[in-house]
Structure formats: structure tokens, C-alpha cells
Amino acid sequence: MAISTVPDQATPEDVVPLSGGTRKIFRRLAGRNEIPVLLIIVVIIVAMSITSPAFLTATNLTTLLIGLSAQGIVVVGMTIVLASGGIDLSVGAVLGLSAVVTAMVFSTGASIWVAVIGGLATGAFVGLVNGLLISQVKIDPLIATLGTLTVGSGAIYVLTNGAQISIISAPAEFLNLGVGRIFGVIPIIVVLFVIVAVIADILMRRAAALRRVIYVGSNQKAARLSGISVTRVQIAVYITASLLAAFAGILSLARFGVATPQMGVGIELQVIAAAVIGGAAIGGGSGSIFGSVLGVVLLSLINNSLVLLGVSVNWQNVVFGGILLLAVSIDQLSRRRRTTRPASHRPEPVGAAKTSR
């Protein structure tokens, strides 16, 4: 007869408590907005790998990464703008307009550098206009960038007459930015996106200049009193966002070989949703480049999954709109909870007094 044994019950003395450093790590991880997004991404990948045989194929994954690269570059700039307390609805128009200008410069027989500089200069100009309208004329960022979005979209149709501009005769070195691969495997456009995102994330965490963006977004009055030039910060963030949108437009031009009037349409809402999902606050004061990139990956994964599952485009728009509303609602509710929580319910500081961030 077999004899079964029952393990002794654990006593409180047997439980090894977590060290202070370990508890701090767990608290930091639990408080990071990126963790839930990362978990959702993992769940979608696992579910789709089981549901659709085509999901984990090299072709699908490569197409997914290439497709989100331009959007990922734009979301970097949008995150910086949101962190400063602003918003930029013109990034889609800047992307399209910069692509059109670059294509037109190429059509004159100009070199790669001249064409690329022309596209980037277009973006920088729109960003400067946005910054001046917001910092000097004191127009609300939503209204100011909605205006430049409208002007930029109109300018695209004026320049193209509603037709696409081909760059078939462009140098192969330029076209390789969009379709070339390193070692025949890694798309160059994906590498450029990763470089932009990594550099921006490091600077956002380490560089004093980008930390000032957070200070301005948290409290403009306090930032001014501490000696920060709010005007310079606002102009700089909008120029940066437009330059990155222009760069994304140039890469999109290299990828498709044509500039179309529809290029960049609607991307502003997609990157705003991605940034908010990743932890950027509408109203300023917080933002994570890494989180925003994860937001782009999540939205792209959802879109890719819906396509593989045969869901119609109309329903894809419904799903995206619902995600946008949910992300903004969660952001607003969390901000309201932080600002209205009674002082008696807040944890007492232990040891030295804590300073607000």
C-alpha cells in the first residue's frame, strides 16, 4: 500500500520577505505604463500564432515592421509634443507635404542631398509656424495645428493637382532607404526607425533639454520661475515633431516610389492614440518614447490581426476609434484621480520628505 505524505504547512517564519531593493523594483515595474501594453502585445502574438498560420511567417512579420516604421518615427515627435503640454494635428500633412516636395525636387534632376534637405526644410518650416502661433500668438495648440493641417493638406493638392508624383528616376541609394535590406534580411527603414527611437528614448530620460519639456508640460508658470524659456521649448518641440514627420515622409517616398495626395492622411490620430496608450498624458507632464513605440506596435498588431482574420476595413476603423476613445478616457480618469485624491488618503512619507515630480 502506497503511503502518501502531506507537506508541512508553511509558517510565517518560513516565508522569506522581499528585500527593500526587490520591493522597489517590483513597485517600479507595476507602476510603469509600458508593462500592461507589453503584456497585451504578447497575448495577441500568442493568440494569433495559434489562430492564423500566416501570422508568424517571415513575410508577414517583415511587412508589419516596415509598415509601422514611419508611424513609429512620427510618434516619437508626438510624444515630445504631448509631454510639453501641446498637441500636433499637422504631422500627417507634414509627412505628405515633405514627401511631395522631395519628389518635386527629384524631378528637377537634383541630387539626393538637395531633395532630402528640401523635404526636411519643409517640415522645419511648418514646425516653426506651429511653434510661433502657439508661443507668440497664444493660439491653442489644437486650433493652431488644425489650421496648419488644413493649409498643408491644401498645399499638397495644389502642388500635385490631385495626382501622384513618381520618382522612378531617383538614385538607387535613395530608394534603398525604403526597400533596401542589410545583409539581405533586415529592412533599412526599420533600422532607421529603431535608431531614432533609441536615441530619443535615451535623451528623454537623460538629457536636460528634454527634461525641460516635462517641466513645461507639468507647470508652465513654475517652469518660467525656474528660469526655463517656455517659448523656446514650445518652438523647439514643434520643429522637432515636424522634422521627424518630414523624415517619415521621405522614407515613405523611398518605400513606395511615389508621393500621393493621400500620403499621411489620418496618421495624426493613430500616433496620438499610440502615445497615450504608451503613457503620454494629454495635458502634458509625462511621456515615454519606449511606451509610445509599444503603442504603435500594439495598434499595428491589432490592425494586422484583423486583416488576417478577414475583418472588413469598416470594422477596423470602428475598432481603432474605440481604442482611441478608451485610451483617452483612461488617461483623463487617471489624471482626475491623481488630482482629486484626498490628502488623508495619500501615503505618509517615510524618513525624508518627498518632493513632487
C-alpha positions in Angstrom: 0.0 0.0 0.0 1.4 3.3 -1.0 1.9 5.9 1.7 1.1 9.5 0.8 2.8 12.3 2.6 1.4 15.7 3.2 3.9 18.5 3.2 4.0 20.6 6.4 2.2 23.9 6.2 4.4 26.9 5.8 4.7 29.2 8.8 5.2 32.9 8.7 8.8 32.3 9.7 9.3 30.1 6.6 8.3 32.9 4.2 11.4 34.8 3.0 10.5 38.5 2.8 11.5 40.5 -0.2 14.4 42.8 0.3 13.9 46.6 0.1 15.6 46.7 -3.3 13.5 43.9 -4.7 10.3 45.5 -3.5 11.3 48.8 -5.1 11.9 47.1 -8.4 8.5 45.4 -8.3 6.8 48.7 -7.4 8.6 50.4 -10.3 7.6 47.7 -12.8 4.0 47.7 -11.6 3.8 51.5 -11.9 5.1 51.6 -15.5 2.5 52.1 -18.2 4.6 50.0 -20.6 4.1 46.8 -18.8 0.3 46.3 -19.5 0.9 47.3 -23.1 3.7 44.8 -23.4 1.6 42.0 -21.9 -1.2 42.7 -24.3 1.2 42.5 -27.2 2.5 39.2 -26.0 -1.1 37.9 -25.6 -2.0 39.0 -29.2 1.1 37.4 -30.6 0.4 34.1 -28.9 -3.3 34.1 -29.9 -2.6 35.0 -33.5 0.2 32.4 -33.8 -2.4 29.8 -32.8 -5.3 31.3 -34.8 -3.6 32.2 -38.1 -0.8 30.1 -39.7 0.2 33.2 -41.7 0.9 35.4 -38.7 4.4 34.2 -37.8 5.7 33.9 -41.3 8.7 36.0 -42.2 6.8 37.8 -44.9 4.0 38.9 -42.6 6.3 40.0 -39.7 8.6 41.9 -42.1 5.6 43.7 -43.7 4.3 44.5 -40.2 7.7 46.0 -39.1 8.1 48.0 -42.3 4.6 49.3 -42.1 4.9 50.6 -38.6 8.4 52.2 -39.0 7.2 55.6 -40.5 4.4 55.7 -37.9 6.9 54.9 -35.2 9.2 57.8 -36.2 6.2 60.2 -36.1 5.1 59.0 -32.7 8.5 60.0 -31.3 7.8 63.6 -32.1 4.2 63.4 -31.0 5.3 62.1 -27.6 7.6 65.0 -27.1 4.8 67.5 -28.0 2.3 65.8 -25.7 4.9 65.8 -22.9 5.2 69.6 -23.3 1.5 70.1 -22.8 0.7 70.5 -26.5 -0.7 68.5 -29.4 0.1 68.4 -33.1 -2.6 67.6 -35.6 -0.4 68.7 -38.6 2.0 65.8 -38.6 0.1 63.9 -41.3 0.0 66.9 -43.6 3.7 67.5 -42.9 4.5 63.9 -43.8 2.7 64.1 -47.1 3.9 67.6 -48.0 7.5 66.8 -47.3 7.2 63.7 -49.5 5.7 65.8 -52.3 8.3 68.5 -52.1 11.1 65.9 -52.1 9.6 64.2 -55.1 9.3 67.5 -56.9 12.9 68.4 -56.2 14.0 65.0 -57.5 12.0 65.7 -60.7 14.3 68.6 -61.4 17.3 66.3 -61.5 18.7 67.4 -58.2 20.9 65.3 -56.0 19.8 63.2 -53.1 21.1 65.7 -50.5 19.3 68.6 -52.1 16.0 66.7 -52.3 16.2 65.4 -48.8 17.1 68.8 -47.4 14.2 70.3 -49.3 11.8 67.8 -47.6 13.3 68.4 -44.2 13.2 72.1 -44.6 9.5 71.9 -45.4 8.9 70.1 -42.2 11.0 72.5 -40.2 9.1 75.5 -41.6 5.7 74.1 -40.7 7.0 73.3 -37.2 8.4 76.8 -36.8 5.0 78.2 -37.8 3.2 76.0 -35.3 5.6 77.0 -32.5 5.3 80.7 -33.2 1.5 80.5 -33.4 1.3 78.7 -30.1 4.1 80.5 -28.1 3.8 84.0 -29.5 0.3 84.5 -30.9 -1.1 82.3 -28.0 -3.4 80.2 -30.2 -4.5 77.0 -28.6 -2.3 74.1 -29.9 -5.3 72.2 -31.1 -6.6 75.1 -33.2 -3.2 76.2 -34.4 -2.1 72.7 -35.7 -5.6 72.1 -37.1 -5.1 75.2 -39.2 -1.7 74.1 -40.4 -3.1 70.7 -41.1 -5.7 72.2 -43.3 -3.2 74.5 -45.1 -0.7 71.7 -45.6 -3.3 69.3 -47.0 -4.5 72.0 -49.4 -0.9 72.8 -50.4 -0.4 69.1 -51.3 -3.3 69.2 -53.7 -2.2 72.5 -55.2 1.3 71.1 -55.9 0.2 67.7 -57.2 -3.1 68.7 -58.9 -4.5 65.6 -57.2 -2.1 63.3 -59.0 0.8 61.2 -57.7 4.4 62.2 -58.4 6.7 59.3 -59.3 10.4 59.2 -58.5 11.4 56.2 -60.7 14.4 58.1 -61.9 15.6 58.8 -58.3 19.0 57.4 -57.4 19.1 53.8 -56.2 20.8 54.9 -53.0 17.7 56.9 -52.0 15.2 54.2 -52.9 17.2 51.7 -50.9 16.3 53.7 -47.7 12.7 52.4 -48.2 13.2 49.0 -49.8 16.8 48.0 -49.1 17.9 45.4 -46.6 21.0 45.0 -44.5 22.6 41.6 -45.3 19.6 41.0 -47.4 17.4 40.4 -44.3 16.9 43.5 -42.1 15.0 46.3 -43.8 16.9 49.6 -43.7 13.8 51.6 -42.9 13.2 49.5 -39.7 16.8 50.1 -38.6 16.4 53.8 -39.1 13.2 53.8 -37.0 14.9 51.8 -34.2 17.9 54.3 -34.2 15.6 57.3 -33.9 13.5 55.7 -31.2 16.5 54.5 -29.1 18.3 57.9 -29.3 15.1 59.8 -28.4 14.3 57.5 -25.5 17.8 57.9 -24.1 17.7 61.7 -24.5 14.2 61.8 -23.0 15.5 60.1 -19.9 18.9 61.7 -19.6 19.2 65.0 -21.5 18.5 68.2 -19.5 17.0 69.8 -22.6 14.3 67.2 -23.0 13.7 67.1 -19.2 12.7 70.8 -19.5 10.0 69.6 -21.9 8.5 67.6 -19.0 8.8 70.6 -16.6 7.0 72.9 -19.1 4.2 70.3 -19.6 3.8 69.9 -15.9 3.6 73.6 -14.9 4.4 76.4 -17.3 4.4 79.0 -14.6 6.7 77.1 -12.4 9.0 76.4 -15.3 9.2 80.1 -16.1 10.0 81.0 -12.5 12.8 78.4 -12.5 14.4 80.1 -15.5 13.2 77.9 -18.3 12.3 79.7 -21.6 8.9 78.2 -22.3 8.8 79.9 -25.7 12.0 78.3 -26.8 10.8 74.9 -25.5 7.5 75.1 -27.4 9.1 76.2 -30.6 11.7 73.5 -30.3 9.2 70.7 -29.7 7.0 71.6 -32.7 10.0 71.9 -35.0 11.3 68.5 -33.8 7.9 66.9 -34.3 7.6 68.3 -37.8 11.2 67.3 -38.7 10.5 63.7 -37.7 7.2 63.7 -39.6 9.1 65.0 -42.6 11.8 62.3 -42.2 9.0 59.7 -42.1 7.5 61.2 -45.3 10.9 61.0 -47.1 11.3 57.3 -46.0 7.7 56.6 -47.2 8.5 58.2 -50.5 11.6 56.0 -50.8 9.5 52.9 -49.9 6.6 53.5 -52.3 8.5 55.3 -55.1 5.6 57.8 -55.4 4.2 60.8 -53.5 0.4 60.8 -53.4 -2.0 63.4 -52.0 -3.4 60.8 -49.6 0.0 60.1 -48.0 0.0 60.6 -44.3 -3.8 61.2 -44.0 -5.1 60.1 -40.6 -1.7 59.3 -39.1 -2.0 62.1 -36.5 -4.9 60.3 -34.7 -3.0 57.0 -34.9 0.1 58.3 -33.3 -1.8 60.3 -30.6 -3.6 57.1 -29.7 -0.3 55.2 -29.6 1.4 57.8 -27.4 -1.5 57.9 -24.9 -1.6 54.1 -24.8 2.1 54.2 -24.0 1.7 56.6 -21.1 1.9 60.1 -22.6 -0.6 62.4 -20.9 -2.9 64.7 -22.9 -2.3 67.9 -20.9 1.5 67.3 -20.5 3.9 66.4 -17.8 4.6 62.8 -18.8 5.7 60.8 -21.8 7.7 57.7 -22.6 9.3 57.1 -26.1 9.5 53.4 -25.4 5.9 53.3 -24.3 4.7 55.2 -27.4 6.7 52.8 -29.6 4.9 49.9 -27.9 1.6 51.7 -28.5 2.5 51.8 -32.3 3.4 48.1 -32.2 0.1 47.3 -30.4 -2.1 49.2 -32.9 -0.2 47.7 -35.8 -0.6 44.2 -34.4 -4.3 44.7 -33.9 -4.7 46.0 -37.5 -2.6 43.2 -38.9 -4.6 40.6 -36.9 -7.9 42.0 -38.1 -6.7 41.8 -41.7 -5.5 38.2 -41.3 -8.8 37.3 -39.7 -10.7 38.7 -42.7 -12.4 41.6 -40.8 -13.6 44.4 -43.1 -11.9 47.8 -43.3 -15.0 49.4 -41.9 -14.8 47.4 -38.7 -11.1 48.1 -38.5 -11.9 51.8 -38.3 -14.5 51.1 -35.6 -12.0 49.1 -33.5 -9.4 51.9 -33.9 -11.9 54.6 -32.9 -12.9 52.6 -29.8 -9.2 52.1 -28.8 -8.6 55.8 -29.2 -11.6 56.7 -27.0 -10.7 54.1 -24.4 -7.1 55.3 -24.2 -8.0 59.0 -23.8 -10.7 58.1 -21.2 -8.3 56.1 -19.1 -5.8 58.9 -19.3 -8.3 61.5 -18.2 -9.7 59.3 -15.4 -6.3 58.5 -14.0 -5.3 62.2 -14.1 -8.5 63.2 -12.3 -7.9 60.5 -9.7 -4.4 61.8 -9.0 -5.5 65.4 -8.7 -8.7 64.8 -6.6 -7.4 62.2 -4.2 -7.8 63.5 -0.6 -4.6 64.3 1.2 -5.6 62.0 4.1 -5.6 59.0 1.7 -2.2 59.7 0.4 0.7 57.6 1.9 2.7 59.4 4.5 6.4 60.0 3.6 8.8 57.7 5.3 12.0 59.2 6.5 12.9 62.2 4.5 10.2 64.4 2.9 9.3 63.5 -0.7 9.4 66.1 -3.4 6.7 66.1 -6.1 7.9 65.3 -9.6 
